[in-house]
């Protein structure tokens, strides 16, 4: 990636990161900021965020945007717009909260005040990521499952979340009206809601027409609520389509699957570890 283009992209990310953090309330994880940019940015496309290329060093695939994002955040931390103790959880400083985005200039407000030792020659392949290894292992395992096993996994996950699943609808794989599961959720005030499930073990992103097709399948059983689970992700148009109409559809991508598996400890075992805080690493 040419240096000038790299700087331009990082500058754009700095502006969008500050905007995303202000929208999300100021205390968020790196992943949440990236997701906000990916789903809602008007100047950074989802294709740029999702792009995967092969490393010239290792031959392994990686996301160029993720590395440029990490460097952009590092610069915002160095210049006092963002604070962090563990380099994962981010918080806007007073400077970051008060900055007027329409007046923010990354070249003037960040790069011009950066220490010269914080150079722009960092290799894309050398940047750190906060991804936990078990999440990649889980998604790889789900990708290898047969469609039937993944549907069974999805129904089991929903059952752990409190959905009372029907024993027949979505289980027979034929004649189920395009659903992979159906059940009921009863709220604290004893109101019961009919819920439909769609599970797709896909490599590509789920598009808006697939959401429309699922909503049509929900009609057969008068489902009031829909849950669409995929091992991959959803396009921005799919996210918008899911919120349209009177029946909102909850979208669960691969990342959210990992969150739910961990939360409900569904076929996983927790391992306790500790991260040293800055007291131990700061130079006296």
C-alpha angles and dihedrals in degrees: 000000000000115000095237092051091044091053091046092053093046091049090052091049092050091057093044092046092055090046092049093048092050090050092048094050103263101275112082144125124259089249092055091051091050090048093051090052092046095050103036114016114124094200103038115060125222087237090062092049094045098042114127123196135173119258115244089212103048105011089234121131119252141165112254091197092058092058095045088048092053092051092047091052091047090056092049089051093047092051094046104252092113132032128201139169100193101025089241106069110058132198130187112241120220086266091054094046094050099044114115105226094207088059098039113116114187093199094051102031099039117012095041091057099039117116108255089236088067092078130181094231095092110138115243091226092052097059119110124244127198096218112134112229095229091063092059090046091052094049091047090052092049090050090057094052121105114249090253094052092047090051089050089049091051093049090048091051091052090048089055088051091058103267113143100220125211112241095224115025111090093003101088095060090220131068092014095121093248095302126127094199143357132197150135135266118201116201127211091268090055095252109148121211126196111233129195125200131208119184122189123182094199137157096205128059119276110247133211095261089061089055090050090049091052092049088054090052089052089062093068091067098028090243111186095196135032135204119195115192125189135167090222125042145269131255119241089251089054090052090053094045091051090060096047126100128015095299112065116203119215112224119210116189129186093276093052090046087060091049092051094044089054094044094051094032090231107181091333134103120216119235117202119222137156135232119209114238124226094271089077096044104039115105113239 
